[in-house]
């Protein structure tokens, strides 16, 4: 997800490493802090793969600043990842939110709809955090207000996302 976020933010526009770190941290930092020891090696790997280039440019002070630019190869990699997310990108909420932040860069409504339909199918499957055998348990089955709260919040969030997914898919497919 870190690489996807880097590719996505650089697809928006070239950024200095510090600016990129702030944006990645704002998107993903609540789940996993983004340390320099994680970000800069990823940038180095991605530059070696030809997905981005680093250029030194004059800074506002005396020291030059290194700006990161996405290459054509980086755009292709971003599109490849957006077009074919793995199952964990679809099912894990935090990965999904990072993925969703950049899905607009896929640019093709039909391809975007395919990805959204995968998430929709995942969310439409009955699930819970708690089970009675193989049967998912609902909030009303617990006397514990904390488990009730967990399940009530998760259900409301899922319902909101389902409504958004259905409306967005309809809009995307209506534009075809």
FENVEN-V425484 format. One record per pair of residues at least 4 apart in sequence whose C-alpha atoms are under 6 Angstrom apart, sorted by the first residue. I is the first residue (numbers start at 1). J is the second residue. Records with the same first field share a line. If there is no record, write none. Layout:
I = J  J
This chain:
4 = 8
8 = 102
10 = 14  70
14 = 68  69
15 = 20  67  68
16 = 66  67  68
21 = 25
24 = 28
25 = 29  34
29 = 33  34
36 = 40
46 = 51
47 = 51  52  53
51 = 71  73  74
52 = 69  70  71
53 = 68  69
54 = 67  68
55 = 66  67
56 = 64  65  66
57 = 64  65
58 = 64
59 = 63  64  65
70 = 74
79 = 83  106
81 = 85
85 = 89
88 = 92
89 = 95  96
90 = 96  119
92 = 96
96 = 100
109 = 113  172
113 = 117  169
127 = 136
128 = 136
130 = 137
131 = 135  136  137
139 = 148  151
145 = 149
148 = 152
149 = 153
151 = 155
158 = 162
161 = 165
164 = 168
165 = 169
169 = 173
170 = 174
